[in-house]
Amino acid sequence: MRYNAQARAAISFIENLTLVGDASGQPVKLLPFQKEIIGTIFGTLDNAGNRKIKRVFLMLPRKQAKTFLVACIVLYW
C-alpha cells in the first residue's frame, strides 16, 4: 500500500523505537496489517490537510499485540 507523508512519518517513528524486556534494544518491526492500521489512522486527510480520523475502535483477535500497537500509536500521537 502506498502511504502519504503523514502516514510514512508515523510508521517510521514507530519503527525507530526499540523494544524492552527480553528483546531489549531490538527495533520495532511492524507487521503489514499493523502498518495498514497506522497508515489509515494518520494518512487519511481532508482537503485542508487535517486528519479525518480522530477516534479509533480497534478490534483484533487475541494475541495480536493490541496493547503494543495502541502504545506505539499513543507515543506518536
PyMOL Python script that loads the backbone (N, CA, C, O; Angstrom):
from pymol import cmd

cmd.read_pdbstr("""\
ATOM      1  N   MET A   1       0.845  -1.183   0.000  1.00  0.00           N
ATOM      2  CA  MET A   1       0.000   0.000   0.000  1.00  0.00           C
ATOM      3  C   MET A   1       0.880   1.233   0.000  1.00  0.00           C
ATOM      4  O   MET A   1       1.917   1.260   0.663  1.00  0.00           O
ATOM      5  N   ARG A   2       0.479   2.242  -0.730  1.00  0.00           N
ATOM      6  CA  ARG A   2       1.225   3.493  -0.770  1.00  0.00           C
ATOM      7  C   ARG A   2       0.680   4.429   0.298  1.00  0.00           C
ATOM      8  O   ARG A   2      -0.532   4.584   0.446  1.00  0.00           O
ATOM      9  N   TYR A   3       1.585   5.045   1.035  1.00  0.00           N
ATOM     10  CA  TYR A   3       1.190   5.929   2.127  1.00  0.00           C
ATOM     11  C   TYR A   3       1.632   7.344   1.813  1.00  0.00           C
ATOM     12  O   TYR A   3       2.626   7.555   1.117  1.00  0.00           O
ATOM     13  N   ASN A   4       0.885   8.318   2.331  1.00  0.00           N
ATOM     14  CA  ASN A   4       1.304   9.704   2.168  1.00  0.00           C
ATOM     15  C   ASN A   4       2.370  10.035   3.217  1.00  0.00           C
ATOM     16  O   ASN A   4       2.761   9.176   4.007  1.00  0.00           O
ATOM     17  N   ALA A   5       2.830  11.271   3.217  1.00  0.00           N
ATOM     18  CA  ALA A   5       3.947  11.661   4.087  1.00  0.00           C
ATOM     19  C   ALA A   5       3.609  11.524   5.567  1.00  0.00           C
ATOM     20  O   ALA A   5       4.460  11.114   6.356  1.00  0.00           O
ATOM     21  N   GLN A   6       2.385  11.859   5.954  1.00  0.00           N
ATOM     22  CA  GLN A   6       2.000  11.771   7.362  1.00  0.00           C
ATOM     23  C   GLN A   6       1.982  10.317   7.830  1.00  0.00           C
ATOM     24  O   GLN A   6       2.435  10.013   8.933  1.00  0.00           O
ATOM     25  N   ALA A   7       1.466   9.431   7.002  1.00  0.00           N
ATOM     26  CA  ALA A   7       1.427   8.008   7.360  1.00  0.00           C
ATOM     27  C   ALA A   7       2.843   7.439   7.422  1.00  0.00           C
ATOM     28  O   ALA A   7       3.165   6.681   8.336  1.00  0.00           O
ATOM     29  N   ARG A   8       3.681   7.795   6.468  1.00  0.00           N
ATOM     30  CA  ARG A   8       5.074   7.313   6.475  1.00  0.00           C
ATOM     31  C   ARG A   8       5.824   7.825   7.699  1.00  0.00           C
ATOM     32  O   ARG A   8       6.653   7.110   8.263  1.00  0.00           O
ATOM     33  N   ALA A   9       5.538   9.068   8.116  1.00  0.00           N
ATOM     34  CA  ALA A   9       6.203   9.623   9.298  1.00  0.00           C
ATOM     35  C   ALA A   9       5.811   8.840  10.548  1.00  0.00           C
ATOM     36  O   ALA A   9       6.663   8.550  11.387  1.00  0.00           O
ATOM     37  N   ALA A  10       4.536   8.496  10.680  1.00  0.00           N
ATOM     38  CA  ALA A  10       4.076   7.734  11.841  1.00  0.00           C
ATOM     39  C   ALA A  10       4.697   6.340  11.854  1.00  0.00           C
ATOM     40  O   ALA A  10       5.172   5.882  12.893  1.00  0.00           O
ATOM     41  N   ILE A  11       4.696   5.667  10.714  1.00  0.00           N
ATOM     42  CA  ILE A  11       5.272   4.322  10.625  1.00  0.00           C
ATOM     43  C   ILE A  11       6.769   4.369  10.900  1.00  0.00           C
ATOM     44  O   ILE A  11       7.297   3.516  11.613  1.00  0.00           O
ATOM     45  N   SER A  12       7.447   5.348  10.345  1.00  0.00           N
ATOM     46  CA  SER A  12       8.895   5.486  10.559  1.00  0.00           C
ATOM     47  C   SER A  12       9.216   5.751  12.026  1.00  0.00           C
ATOM     48  O   SER A  12      10.159   5.178  12.572  1.00  0.00           O
ATOM     49  N   PHE A  13       8.426   6.625  12.667  1.00  0.00           N
ATOM     50  CA  PHE A  13       8.641   6.915  14.086  1.00  0.00           C
ATOM     51  C   PHE A  13       8.526   5.645  14.915  1.00  0.00           C
ATOM     52  O   PHE A  13       9.377   5.367  15.759  1.00  0.00           O
ATOM     53  N   ILE A  14       7.474   4.879  14.673  1.00  0.00           N
ATOM     54  CA  ILE A  14       7.238   3.664  15.451  1.00  0.00           C
ATOM     55  C   ILE A  14       8.327   2.631  15.191  1.00  0.00           C
ATOM     56  O   ILE A  14       8.773   1.957  16.120  1.00  0.00           O
ATOM     57  N   GLU A  15       8.758   2.499  13.946  1.00  0.00           N
ATOM     58  CA  GLU A  15       9.795   1.515  13.640  1.00  0.00           C
ATOM     59  C   GLU A  15      11.175   1.943  14.109  1.00  0.00           C
ATOM     60  O   GLU A  15      12.104   1.135  14.093  1.00  0.00           O
ATOM     61  N   ASN A  16      11.332   3.194  14.525  1.00  0.00           N
ATOM     62  CA  ASN A  16      12.595   3.650  15.107  1.00  0.00           C
ATOM     63  C   ASN A  16      12.635   3.466  16.620  1.00  0.00           C
ATOM     64  O   ASN A  16      13.669   3.706  17.243  1.00  0.00           O
ATOM     65  N   LEU A  17      11.523   3.042  17.216  1.00  0.00           N
ATOM     66  CA  LEU A  17      11.501   2.741  18.641  1.00  0.00           C
ATOM     67  C   LEU A  17      12.239   1.428  18.893  1.00  0.00           C
ATOM     68  O   LEU A  17      12.374   0.603  17.990  1.00  0.00           O
ATOM     69  N   THR A  18      12.708   1.240  20.112  1.00  0.00           N
ATOM     70  CA  THR A  18      13.352  -0.022  20.461  1.00  0.00           C
ATOM     71  C   THR A  18      12.533  -0.721  21.539  1.00  0.00           C
ATOM     72  O   THR A  18      11.848  -0.085  22.341  1.00  0.00           O
ATOM     73  N   LEU A  19      12.623  -2.032  21.534  1.00  0.00           N
ATOM     74  CA  LEU A  19      11.874  -2.849  22.479  1.00  0.00           C
ATOM     75  C   LEU A  19      12.587  -2.915  23.822  1.00  0.00           C
ATOM     76  O   LEU A  19      13.777  -2.616  23.917  1.00  0.00           O
ATOM     77  N   VAL A  20      11.856  -3.307  24.855  1.00  0.00           N
ATOM     78  CA  VAL A  20      12.424  -3.509  26.192  1.00  0.00           C
ATOM     79  C   VAL A  20      12.126  -4.937  26.632  1.00  0.00           C
ATOM     80  O   VAL A  20      11.386  -5.656  25.961  1.00  0.00           O
ATOM     81  N   GLY A  21      12.686  -5.336  27.726  1.00  0.00           N
ATOM     82  CA  GLY A  21      12.431  -6.678  28.255  1.00  0.00           C
ATOM     83  C   GLY A  21      13.326  -7.710  27.605  1.00  0.00           C
ATOM     84  O   GLY A  21      14.527  -7.492  27.446  1.00  0.00           O
ATOM     85  N   ASP A  22      12.738  -8.839  27.228  1.00  0.00           N
ATOM     86  CA  ASP A  22      13.509  -9.930  26.642  1.00  0.00           C
ATOM     87  C   ASP A  22      14.186  -9.530  25.332  1.00  0.00           C
ATOM     88  O   ASP A  22      15.281 -10.005  25.033  1.00  0.00           O
ATOM     89  N   ALA A  23      13.552  -8.671  24.560  1.00  0.00           N
ATOM     90  CA  ALA A  23      14.101  -8.236  23.270  1.00  0.00           C
ATOM     91  C   ALA A  23      14.703  -6.839  23.379  1.00  0.00           C
ATOM     92  O   ALA A  23      14.638  -6.061  22.427  1.00  0.00           O
ATOM     93  N   SER A  24      15.272  -6.525  24.496  1.00  0.00           N
ATOM     94  CA  SER A  24      15.795  -5.186  24.771  1.00  0.00           C
ATOM     95  C   SER A  24      16.771  -4.718  23.688  1.00  0.00           C
ATOM     96  O   SER A  24      17.712  -5.424  23.325  1.00  0.00           O
ATOM     97  N   GLY A  25      16.517  -3.513  23.188  1.00  0.00           N
ATOM     98  CA  GLY A  25      17.398  -2.908  22.202  1.00  0.00           C
ATOM     99  C   GLY A  25      17.057  -3.260  20.766  1.00  0.00           C
ATOM    100  O   GLY A  25      17.601  -2.642  19.851  1.00  0.00           O
ATOM    101  N   GLN A  26      16.183  -4.223  20.530  1.00  0.00           N
ATOM    102  CA  GLN A  26      15.799  -4.597  19.171  1.00  0.00           C
ATOM    103  C   GLN A  26      14.812  -3.561  18.630  1.00  0.00           C
ATOM    104  O   GLN A  26      13.957  -3.079  19.372  1.00  0.00           O
ATOM    105  N   PRO A  27      14.922  -3.217  17.351  1.00  0.00           N
ATOM    106  CA  PRO A  27      13.969  -2.251  16.784  1.00  0.00           C
ATOM    107  C   PRO A  27      12.582  -2.872  16.620  1.00  0.00           C
ATOM    108  O   PRO A  27      12.444  -4.085  16.466  1.00  0.00           O
ATOM    109  N   VAL A  28      11.577  -2.032  16.657  1.00  0.00           N
ATOM    110  CA  VAL A  28      10.204  -2.470  16.439  1.00  0.00           C
ATOM    111  C   VAL A  28      10.043  -2.775  14.953  1.00  0.00           C
ATOM    112  O   VAL A  28      10.442  -1.975  14.108  1.00  0.00           O
ATOM    113  N   LYS A  29       9.469  -3.911  14.637  1.00  0.00           N
ATOM    114  CA  LYS A  29       9.181  -4.290  13.255  1.00  0.00           C
ATOM    115  C   LYS A  29       7.681  -4.501  13.143  1.00  0.00           C
ATOM    116  O   LYS A  29       7.142  -5.487  13.647  1.00  0.00           O
ATOM    117  N   LEU A  30       7.010  -3.564  12.475  1.00  0.00           N
ATOM    118  CA  LEU A  30       5.563  -3.658  12.320  1.00  0.00           C
ATOM    119  C   LEU A  30       5.204  -4.672  11.244  1.00  0.00           C
ATOM    120  O   LEU A  30       5.877  -4.774  10.218  1.00  0.00           O
ATOM    121  N   LEU A  31       4.148  -5.411  11.488  1.00  0.00           N
ATOM    122  CA  LEU A  31       3.615  -6.342  10.501  1.00  0.00           C
ATOM    123  C   LEU A  31       2.780  -5.557   9.481  1.00  0.00           C
ATOM    124  O   LEU A  31       2.331  -4.449   9.774  1.00  0.00           O
ATOM    125  N   PRO A  32       2.571  -6.121   8.293  1.00  0.00           N
ATOM    126  CA  PRO A  32       1.816  -5.378   7.274  1.00  0.00           C
ATOM    127  C   PRO A  32       0.437  -4.901   7.728  1.00  0.00           C
ATOM    128  O   PRO A  32       0.036  -3.787   7.391  1.00  0.00           O
ATOM    129  N   PHE A  33      -0.298  -5.722   8.487  1.00  0.00           N
ATOM    130  CA  PHE A  33      -1.625  -5.276   8.927  1.00  0.00           C
ATOM    131  C   PHE A  33      -1.513  -4.132   9.929  1.00  0.00           C
ATOM    132  O   PHE A  33      -2.396  -3.276   9.985  1.00  0.00           O
ATOM    133  N   GLN A  34      -0.432  -4.103  10.729  1.00  0.00           N
ATOM    134  CA  GLN A  34      -0.244  -3.003  11.666  1.00  0.00           C
ATOM    135  C   GLN A  34       0.110  -1.719  10.921  1.00  0.00           C
ATOM    136  O   GLN A  34      -0.352  -0.639  11.290  1.00  0.00           O
ATOM    137  N   LYS A  35       0.924  -1.833   9.878  1.00  0.00           N
ATOM    138  CA  LYS A  35       1.252  -0.661   9.063  1.00  0.00           C
ATOM    139  C   LYS A  35       0.004  -0.108   8.395  1.00  0.00           C
ATOM    140  O   LYS A  35      -0.154   1.108   8.280  1.00  0.00           O
ATOM    141  N   GLU A  36      -0.880  -0.987   7.957  1.00  0.00           N
ATOM    142  CA  GLU A  36      -2.106  -0.540   7.316  1.00  0.00           C
ATOM    143  C   GLU A  36      -3.012   0.206   8.295  1.00  0.00           C
ATOM    144  O   GLU A  36      -3.623   1.213   7.937  1.00  0.00           O
ATOM    145  N   ILE A  37      -3.096  -0.288   9.525  1.00  0.00           N
ATOM    146  CA  ILE A  37      -3.900   0.385  10.548  1.00  0.00           C
ATOM    147  C   ILE A  37      -3.329   1.777  10.827  1.00  0.00           C
ATOM    148  O   ILE A  37      -4.068   2.761  10.845  1.00  0.00           O
ATOM    149  N   ILE A  38      -2.031   1.855  11.041  1.00  0.00           N
ATOM    150  CA  ILE A  38      -1.391   3.136  11.343  1.00  0.00           C
ATOM    151  C   ILE A  38      -1.470   4.074  10.143  1.00  0.00           C
ATOM    152  O   ILE A  38      -1.727   5.267  10.302  1.00  0.00           O
ATOM    153  N   GLY A  39      -1.250   3.539   8.948  1.00  0.00           N
ATOM    154  CA  GLY A  39      -1.345   4.356   7.741  1.00  0.00           C
ATOM    155  C   GLY A  39      -2.732   4.920   7.535  1.00  0.00           C
ATOM    156  O   GLY A  39      -2.881   6.059   7.092  1.00  0.00           O
ATOM    157  N   THR A  40      -3.745   4.142   7.849  1.00  0.00           N
ATOM    158  CA  THR A  40      -5.126   4.616   7.713  1.00  0.00           C
ATOM    159  C   THR A  40      -5.445   5.697   8.749  1.00  0.00           C
ATOM    160  O   THR A  40      -6.090   6.697   8.434  1.00  0.00           O
ATOM    161  N   ILE A  41      -4.994   5.487   9.968  1.00  0.00           N
ATOM    162  CA  ILE A  41      -5.277   6.471  11.031  1.00  0.00           C
ATOM    163  C   ILE A  41      -4.623   7.807  10.724  1.00  0.00           C
ATOM    164  O   ILE A  41      -5.281   8.846  10.782  1.00  0.00           O
ATOM    165  N   PHE A  42      -3.338   7.794  10.400  1.00  0.00           N
ATOM    166  CA  PHE A  42      -2.599   9.045  10.244  1.00  0.00           C
ATOM    167  C   PHE A  42      -2.537   9.549   8.813  1.00  0.00           C
ATOM    168  O   PHE A  42      -2.150  10.696   8.589  1.00  0.00           O
ATOM    169  N   GLY A  43      -2.904   8.735   7.846  1.00  0.00           N
ATOM    170  CA  GLY A  43      -2.783   9.133   6.452  1.00  0.00           C
ATOM    171  C   GLY A  43      -4.064   9.565   5.787  1.00  0.00           C
ATOM    172  O   GLY A  43      -4.032  10.022   4.644  1.00  0.00           O
ATOM    173  N   THR A  44      -5.205   9.437   6.466  1.00  0.00           N
ATOM    174  CA  THR A  44      -6.475   9.858   5.889  1.00  0.00           C
ATOM    175  C   THR A  44      -6.693  11.330   6.225  1.00  0.00           C
ATOM    176  O   THR A  44      -6.977  11.685   7.369  1.00  0.00           O
ATOM    177  N   LEU A  45      -6.556  12.178   5.209  1.00  0.00           N
ATOM    178  CA  LEU A  45      -6.609  13.626   5.423  1.00  0.00           C
ATOM    179  C   LEU A  45      -7.773  14.245   4.658  1.00  0.00           C
ATOM    180  O   LEU A  45      -8.220  13.716   3.640  1.00  0.00           O
ATOM    181  N   ASP A  46      -8.260  15.391   5.177  1.00  0.00           N
ATOM    182  CA  ASP A  46      -9.281  16.133   4.447  1.00  0.00           C
ATOM    183  C   ASP A  46      -8.598  17.097   3.483  1.00  0.00           C
ATOM    184  O   ASP A  46      -7.375  17.075   3.347  1.00  0.00           O
ATOM    185  N   ASN A  47      -9.376  17.937   2.818  1.00  0.00           N
ATOM    186  CA  ASN A  47      -8.810  18.859   1.823  1.00  0.00           C
ATOM    187  C   ASN A  47      -7.868  19.888   2.428  1.00  0.00           C
ATOM    188  O   ASN A  47      -6.977  20.390   1.742  1.00  0.00           O
ATOM    189  N   ALA A  48      -8.054  20.207   3.701  1.00  0.00           N
ATOM    190  CA  ALA A  48      -7.199  21.187   4.364  1.00  0.00           C
ATOM    191  C   ALA A  48      -5.920  20.563   4.918  1.00  0.00           C
ATOM    192  O   ALA A  48      -5.067  21.277   5.446  1.00  0.00           O
ATOM    193  N   GLY A  49      -5.773  19.247   4.806  1.00  0.00           N
ATOM    194  CA  GLY A  49      -4.575  18.578   5.302  1.00  0.00           C
ATOM    195  C   GLY A  49      -4.672  18.122   6.741  1.00  0.00           C
ATOM    196  O   GLY A  49      -3.670  17.714   7.328  1.00  0.00           O
ATOM    197  N   ASN A  50      -5.868  18.184   7.326  1.00  0.00           N
ATOM    198  CA  ASN A  50      -6.084  17.727   8.699  1.00  0.00           C
ATOM    199  C   ASN A  50      -6.511  16.265   8.686  1.00  0.00           C
ATOM    200  O   ASN A  50      -7.136  15.792   7.736  1.00  0.00           O
ATOM    201  N   ARG A  51      -6.164  15.566   9.747  1.00  0.00           N
ATOM    202  CA  ARG A  51      -6.568  14.167   9.841  1.00  0.00           C
ATOM    203  C   ARG A  51      -8.084  14.063   9.946  1.00  0.00           C
ATOM    204  O   ARG A  51      -8.716  14.793  10.709  1.00  0.00           O
ATOM    205  N   LYS A  52      -8.657  13.147   9.170  1.00  0.00           N
ATOM    206  CA  LYS A  52     -10.098  12.907   9.248  1.00  0.00           C
ATOM    207  C   LYS A  52     -10.440  12.017  10.430  1.00  0.00           C
ATOM    208  O   LYS A  52     -11.483  12.195  11.060  1.00  0.00           O
ATOM    209  N   ILE A  53      -9.585  11.076  10.733  1.00  0.00           N
ATOM    210  CA  ILE A  53      -9.862  10.100  11.782  1.00  0.00           C
ATOM    211  C   ILE A  53      -9.376  10.650  13.120  1.00  0.00           C
ATOM    212  O   ILE A  53      -8.184  10.886  13.313  1.00  0.00           O
ATOM    213  N   LYS A  54     -10.306  10.846  14.025  1.00  0.00           N
ATOM    214  CA  LYS A  54      -9.990  11.377  15.354  1.00  0.00           C
ATOM    215  C   LYS A  54     -10.111  10.318  16.439  1.00  0.00           C
ATOM    216  O   LYS A  54      -9.421  10.386  17.456  1.00  0.00           O
ATOM    217  N   ARG A  55     -10.990   9.335  16.224  1.00  0.00           N
ATOM    218  CA  ARG A  55     -11.191   8.248  17.181  1.00  0.00           C
ATOM    219  C   ARG A  55     -11.104   6.924  16.444  1.00  0.00           C
ATOM    220  O   ARG A  55     -11.499   6.806  15.284  1.00  0.00           O
ATOM    221  N   VAL A  56     -10.578   5.935  17.145  1.00  0.00           N
ATOM    222  CA  VAL A  56     -10.416   4.614  16.532  1.00  0.00           C
ATOM    223  C   VAL A  56     -10.963   3.559  17.484  1.00  0.00           C
ATOM    224  O   VAL A  56     -10.671   3.571  18.680  1.00  0.00           O
ATOM    225  N   PHE A  57     -11.749   2.659  16.944  1.00  0.00           N
ATOM    226  CA  PHE A  57     -12.225   1.493  17.683  1.00  0.00           C
ATOM    227  C   PHE A  57     -11.544   0.296  17.044  1.00  0.00           C
ATOM    228  O   PHE A  57     -11.894  -0.109  15.936  1.00  0.00           O
ATOM    229  N   LEU A  58     -10.579  -0.261  17.738  1.00  0.00           N
ATOM    230  CA  LEU A  58      -9.743  -1.319  17.188  1.00  0.00           C
ATOM    231  C   LEU A  58     -10.156  -2.662  17.768  1.00  0.00           C
ATOM    232  O   LEU A  58     -10.110  -2.868  18.981  1.00  0.00           O
ATOM    233  N   MET A  59     -10.559  -3.569  16.891  1.00  0.00           N
ATOM    234  CA  MET A  59     -10.922  -4.917  17.317  1.00  0.00           C
ATOM    235  C   MET A  59     -10.015  -5.910  16.598  1.00  0.00           C
ATOM    236  O   MET A  59     -10.029  -6.010  15.371  1.00  0.00           O
ATOM    237  N   LEU A  60      -9.237  -6.633  17.373  1.00  0.00           N
ATOM    238  CA  LEU A  60      -8.358  -7.664  16.838  1.00  0.00           C
ATOM    239  C   LEU A  60      -8.515  -8.917  17.687  1.00  0.00           C
ATOM    240  O   LEU A  60      -8.893  -8.823  18.855  1.00  0.00           O
ATOM    241  N   PRO A  61      -8.235 -10.083  17.126  1.00  0.00           N
ATOM    242  CA  PRO A  61      -8.317 -11.314  17.919  1.00  0.00           C
ATOM    243  C   PRO A  61      -7.264 -11.339  19.026  1.00  0.00           C
ATOM    244  O   PRO A  61      -6.372 -10.492  19.083  1.00  0.00           O
ATOM    245  N   ARG A  62      -7.393 -12.313  19.882  1.00  0.00           N
ATOM    246  CA  ARG A  62      -6.432 -12.477  20.972  1.00  0.00           C
ATOM    247  C   ARG A  62      -5.023 -12.657  20.423  1.00  0.00           C
ATOM    248  O   ARG A  62      -4.826 -13.208  19.340  1.00  0.00           O
ATOM    249  N   LYS A  63      -4.056 -12.185  21.189  1.00  0.00           N
ATOM    250  CA  LYS A  63      -2.631 -12.365  20.900  1.00  0.00           C
ATOM    251  C   LYS A  63      -2.187 -11.706  19.596  1.00  0.00           C
ATOM    252  O   LYS A  63      -1.312 -12.228  18.906  1.00  0.00           O
ATOM    253  N   GLN A  64      -2.778 -10.573  19.258  1.00  0.00           N
ATOM    254  CA  GLN A  64      -2.391  -9.848  18.047  1.00  0.00           C
ATOM    255  C   GLN A  64      -1.708  -8.520  18.384  1.00  0.00           C
ATOM    256  O   GLN A  64      -1.651  -7.622  17.544  1.00  0.00           O
ATOM    257  N   ALA A  65      -1.194  -8.394  19.605  1.00  0.00           N
ATOM    258  CA  ALA A  65      -0.413  -7.231  20.056  1.00  0.00           C
ATOM    259  C   ALA A  65      -1.227  -5.937  20.034  1.00  0.00           C
ATOM    260  O   ALA A  65      -0.732  -4.899  19.594  1.00  0.00           O
ATOM    261  N   LYS A  66      -2.463  -5.995  20.503  1.00  0.00           N
ATOM    262  CA  LYS A  66      -3.310  -4.801  20.547  1.00  0.00           C
ATOM    263  C   LYS A  66      -2.717  -3.736  21.463  1.00  0.00           C
ATOM    264  O   LYS A  66      -2.616  -2.568  21.088  1.00  0.00           O
ATOM    265  N   THR A  67      -2.327  -4.147  22.662  1.00  0.00           N
ATOM    266  CA  THR A  67      -1.791  -3.192  23.627  1.00  0.00           C
ATOM    267  C   THR A  67      -0.510  -2.559  23.103  1.00  0.00           C
ATOM    268  O   THR A  67      -0.309  -1.352  23.233  1.00  0.00           O
ATOM    269  N   PHE A  68       0.343  -3.363  22.521  1.00  0.00           N
ATOM    270  CA  PHE A  68       1.593  -2.855  21.945  1.00  0.00           C
ATOM    271  C   PHE A  68       1.309  -1.840  20.839  1.00  0.00           C
ATOM    272  O   PHE A  68       1.921  -0.773  20.803  1.00  0.00           O
ATOM    273  N   LEU A  69       0.390  -2.168  19.943  1.00  0.00           N
ATOM    274  CA  LEU A  69       0.064  -1.282  18.832  1.00  0.00           C
ATOM    275  C   LEU A  69      -0.520   0.032  19.334  1.00  0.00           C
ATOM    276  O   LEU A  69      -0.148   1.103  18.854  1.00  0.00           O
ATOM    277  N   VAL A  70      -1.422  -0.045  20.288  1.00  0.00           N
ATOM    278  CA  VAL A  70      -2.021   1.178  20.838  1.00  0.00           C
ATOM    279  C   VAL A  70      -0.964   2.009  21.561  1.00  0.00           C
ATOM    280  O   VAL A  70      -0.980   3.236  21.462  1.00  0.00           O
ATOM    281  N   ALA A  71      -0.058   1.376  22.275  1.00  0.00           N
ATOM    282  CA  ALA A  71       1.015   2.106  22.966  1.00  0.00           C
ATOM    283  C   ALA A  71       1.883   2.846  21.954  1.00  0.00           C
ATOM    284  O   ALA A  71       2.258   3.996  22.186  1.00  0.00           O
ATOM    285  N   CYS A  72       2.204   2.207  20.844  1.00  0.00           N
ATOM    286  CA  CYS A  72       3.005   2.861  19.799  1.00  0.00           C
ATOM    287  C   CYS A  72       2.259   4.055  19.204  1.00  0.00           C
ATOM    288  O   CYS A  72       2.851   5.108  18.967  1.00  0.00           O
ATOM    289  N   ILE A  73       0.959   3.886  18.963  1.00  0.00           N
ATOM    290  CA  ILE A  73       0.161   4.980  18.401  1.00  0.00           C
ATOM    291  C   ILE A  73       0.103   6.147  19.381  1.00  0.00           C
ATOM    292  O   ILE A  73       0.221   7.303  18.975  1.00  0.00           O
ATOM    293  N   VAL A  74      -0.077   5.856  20.657  1.00  0.00           N
ATOM    294  CA  VAL A  74      -0.140   6.923  21.665  1.00  0.00           C
ATOM    295  C   VAL A  74       1.198   7.660  21.768  1.00  0.00           C
ATOM    296  O   VAL A  74       1.222   8.881  21.928  1.00  0.00           O
ATOM    297  N   LEU A  75       2.297   6.934  21.679  1.00  0.00           N
ATOM    298  CA  LEU A  75       3.600   7.594  21.706  1.00  0.00           C
ATOM    299  C   LEU A  75       3.761   8.575  20.537  1.00  0.00           C
ATOM    300  O   LEU A  75       4.337   9.652  20.694  1.00  0.00           O
ATOM    301  N   TYR A  76       3.255   8.195  19.387  1.00  0.00           N
ATOM    302  CA  TYR A  76       3.364   9.102  18.229  1.00  0.00           C
ATOM    303  C   TYR A  76       2.367  10.234  18.298  1.00  0.00           C
ATOM    304  O   TYR A  76       2.687  11.356  17.905  1.00  0.00           O
ATOM    305  N   TRP A  77       1.156   9.971  18.790  1.00  0.00           N
ATOM    306  CA  TRP A  77       0.082  10.953  18.809  1.00  0.00           C
ATOM    307  C   TRP A  77       0.550  12.171  19.536  1.00  0.00           C
ATOM    308  O   TRP A  77      -0.202  13.136  19.673  1.00  0.00           O
TER     309      TRP A  77
END
""", "prot")
cmd.dss("prot")
cmd.show_as("cartoon", "prot")
cmd.util.cbc("prot")
cmd.orient("prot")
